[in-house]
Amino acid sequence: MAEERETAGGISGDDNVVALLMRQHGEIRNLFDEVEAAEGDARRDAFHRLVRMLAVHETAEEEVVHPYARRGVDGGESVVEDRLAEEREAKEVLKEMEGMDPADPRFMPRLEALRYAVESHARAEERYEFVHIERNAGPERLRTMARALRAAEATAPTRPHPGAETAAENLAVGPLAAVADRARDAVRQVMGRG
């Protein structure tokens, strides 16, 4: 069994929001790999799971990580504004892809652009936000933030919405917004802002 890394706050694994976010970054990279390797319906389904994961992850960051970074990290306001600009770039590419069939010849080049934007954003978060949160947040704050992140993950749908028989149709009915809304509500409840 692999030994979990203990943080500066003395906690690790599922009790540490930074460890959970890093795990999500790995899951997102794996989902990009899966979308790229798949074809047909399997690609469509993998893309749907990627969109869901991105929606949950970004919503949790916007509700949990960024507010703390603004207050608790030196130069936090600037750090967060830079991360939000990166997120907007990725969301614009994703918006272009929402109605696109994975068989469309434009799909894979847009997926590559999305992957580049998302992975660049993730590296910046890890370097400019996560490391400072781990150093500055106390163990209880890290635990509370981790609970909020897990609540956001749990609220996201795990299957297509009724009436949307394919992942492409599911995307067309606005699941990115719906997932984000459910995740935001769950985070606010855990953080005591609901």
C-alpha positions as CSV (number, residue, x, y, z in Angstrom):
1,M,0.0,0.0,0.0
2,A,1.4,3.4,-1.0
3,E,2.1,5.7,1.8
4,E,0.1,9.0,1.6
5,R,2.0,12.2,1.6
6,E,1.4,14.3,4.7
7,T,1.0,18.0,4.2
8,A,2.4,20.9,6.1
9,G,-1.0,21.1,7.8
10,G,-0.5,17.5,9.1
11,I,-3.3,16.0,7.1
12,S,-3.4,14.0,3.9
13,G,-5.7,12.2,1.4
14,D,-9.4,12.8,1.5
15,D,-9.1,15.2,4.4
16,N,-7.0,17.7,2.4
17,V,-8.5,19.8,-0.3
18,V,-5.2,20.2,-2.2
19,A,-4.8,16.4,-2.3
20,L,-8.3,16.0,-3.7
21,L,-7.8,18.7,-6.3
22,M,-4.5,17.1,-7.4
23,R,-6.3,13.8,-7.7
24,Q,-9.0,15.5,-9.9
25,H,-6.3,16.9,-12.1
26,G,-5.0,13.4,-12.7
27,E,-8.5,12.2,-13.4
28,I,-9.0,15.0,-15.9
29,R,-5.8,14.1,-17.7
30,N,-6.9,10.4,-17.8
31,L,-10.3,11.5,-19.2
32,F,-8.6,13.5,-22.0
33,D,-6.6,10.4,-22.8
34,E,-9.7,8.3,-22.9
35,V,-11.6,10.7,-25.2
36,E,-8.6,10.8,-27.6
37,A,-8.3,7.0,-27.7
38,A,-12.0,6.2,-28.1
39,E,-14.2,6.3,-31.2
40,G,-17.9,6.7,-31.9
41,D,-20.2,6.4,-28.9
42,A,-17.3,5.5,-26.6
43,R,-15.7,8.9,-27.5
44,R,-19.0,10.7,-26.9
45,D,-19.5,9.0,-23.5
46,A,-15.9,9.8,-22.4
47,F,-16.3,13.4,-23.5
48,H,-19.5,13.6,-21.4
49,R,-17.6,12.3,-18.4
50,L,-14.8,14.9,-19.0
51,V,-17.3,17.7,-19.3
52,R,-18.9,16.6,-16.0
53,M,-15.6,16.4,-14.2
54,L,-14.5,19.8,-15.5
55,A,-17.8,21.4,-14.4
56,V,-17.5,19.9,-10.9
57,H,-13.8,20.8,-10.5
58,E,-14.1,24.4,-11.7
59,T,-17.2,25.1,-9.7
60,A,-15.6,23.7,-6.5
61,E,-12.5,25.9,-7.2
62,E,-14.6,29.0,-7.8
63,E,-16.6,28.4,-4.6
64,V,-13.9,27.0,-2.3
65,V,-10.3,27.5,-3.5
66,H,-10.5,31.0,-5.0
67,P,-12.3,32.7,-2.1
68,Y,-9.6,31.3,0.3
69,A,-6.8,32.3,-2.1
70,R,-8.1,35.8,-2.4
71,R,-7.9,36.3,1.4
72,G,-5.2,33.9,2.5
73,V,-2.5,34.1,-0.2
74,D,-0.1,37.0,-0.7
75,G,-1.2,38.7,-3.9
76,G,-4.2,36.4,-3.9
77,E,-6.5,38.7,-5.8
78,S,-4.1,38.8,-8.8
79,V,-3.5,35.0,-8.6
80,V,-7.2,34.3,-8.7
81,E,-7.9,36.8,-11.5
82,D,-5.2,35.0,-13.6
83,R,-6.8,31.6,-12.9
84,L,-10.2,32.9,-13.8
85,A,-8.9,34.2,-17.1
86,E,-7.5,30.8,-17.8
87,E,-10.8,29.2,-16.9
88,R,-12.7,31.5,-19.3
89,E,-10.4,30.5,-22.1
90,A,-11.1,26.8,-21.5
91,K,-14.8,27.4,-21.1
92,E,-14.9,29.3,-24.5
93,V,-13.3,26.3,-26.2
94,L,-15.7,23.9,-24.4
95,K,-18.6,26.1,-25.5
96,E,-17.6,25.7,-29.1
97,M,-17.5,21.9,-28.6
98,E,-20.9,21.5,-26.8
99,G,-23.0,20.9,-29.9
100,M,-20.2,19.3,-31.9
101,D,-20.4,15.6,-32.8
102,P,-17.2,13.8,-31.8
103,A,-17.1,12.5,-35.4
104,D,-16.9,16.0,-36.7
105,P,-13.4,16.7,-38.2
106,R,-13.2,19.9,-36.1
107,F,-13.7,17.9,-32.8
108,M,-10.2,16.6,-32.2
109,P,-8.4,19.9,-33.0
110,R,-10.8,21.6,-30.5
111,L,-10.2,18.9,-28.0
112,E,-6.5,19.4,-28.3
113,A,-7.0,23.2,-27.7
114,L,-9.2,22.4,-24.7
115,R,-6.6,20.0,-23.3
116,Y,-3.8,22.5,-23.7
117,A,-5.9,25.3,-21.9
118,V,-7.0,23.0,-19.1
119,E,-3.6,21.5,-18.4
120,S,-1.9,24.9,-18.5
121,H,-4.5,26.1,-16.1
122,A,-3.9,23.1,-13.8
123,R,-0.2,23.6,-13.7
124,A,-0.7,27.3,-12.8
125,E,-3.1,26.4,-10.0
126,E,-0.7,23.9,-8.6
127,R,2.1,26.4,-8.6
128,Y,0.4,29.6,-7.7
129,E,-2.6,28.6,-5.6
130,F,-2.5,25.1,-4.2
131,V,1.0,25.2,-2.7
132,H,0.1,28.4,-0.9
133,I,-3.2,27.1,0.4
134,E,-1.5,24.0,1.7
135,R,1.1,26.2,3.5
136,N,-1.3,28.8,4.9
137,A,-4.6,27.0,5.7
138,G,-4.8,25.2,9.0
139,P,-5.8,21.5,9.1
140,E,-9.5,22.3,10.0
141,R,-9.8,24.7,7.0
142,L,-8.2,22.1,4.7
143,R,-10.7,19.5,6.0
144,T,-13.7,21.8,5.6
145,M,-12.6,22.7,2.1
146,A,-12.2,19.0,1.3
147,R,-15.7,18.2,2.5
148,A,-17.1,20.9,0.3
149,L,-15.2,19.6,-2.7
150,R,-16.5,16.0,-2.0
151,A,-20.0,17.4,-1.7
152,A,-19.6,19.0,-5.1
153,E,-18.4,15.8,-6.6
154,A,-21.4,13.9,-5.1
155,T,-24.0,16.2,-6.5
156,A,-23.0,16.0,-10.2
157,P,-25.1,13.6,-12.3
158,T,-23.5,10.3,-13.2
159,R,-25.8,9.6,-16.1
160,P,-27.5,11.6,-18.9
161,H,-30.6,13.6,-18.1
162,P,-34.0,12.0,-18.9
163,G,-35.0,12.9,-22.4
164,A,-31.5,13.3,-23.6
165,E,-30.6,9.9,-25.1
166,T,-27.0,10.7,-26.1
167,A,-24.2,12.6,-24.5
168,A,-24.3,15.1,-27.3
169,E,-28.0,15.8,-26.6
170,N,-27.3,15.8,-22.9
171,L,-24.7,18.5,-23.5
172,A,-27.2,20.4,-25.6
173,V,-29.7,20.7,-22.7
174,G,-27.1,22.6,-20.6
175,P,-25.6,20.1,-18.2
176,L,-22.5,22.2,-17.7
177,A,-24.6,24.8,-16.1
178,A,-26.8,22.3,-14.2
179,V,-23.8,20.4,-12.8
180,A,-22.2,23.7,-11.8
181,D,-25.4,24.8,-10.1
182,R,-25.7,21.6,-8.1
183,A,-22.1,21.6,-7.2
184,R,-22.2,25.2,-6.1
185,D,-25.3,24.6,-3.9
186,A,-23.5,21.6,-2.2
187,V,-20.3,23.6,-1.6
188,R,-22.2,26.5,-0.1
189,Q,-24.1,24.2,2.2
190,V,-20.9,22.6,3.5
191,M,-19.1,25.9,3.8
192,G,-22.0,27.4,5.8
193,R,-23.0,29.9,3.0
194,G,-26.1,28.1,1.8
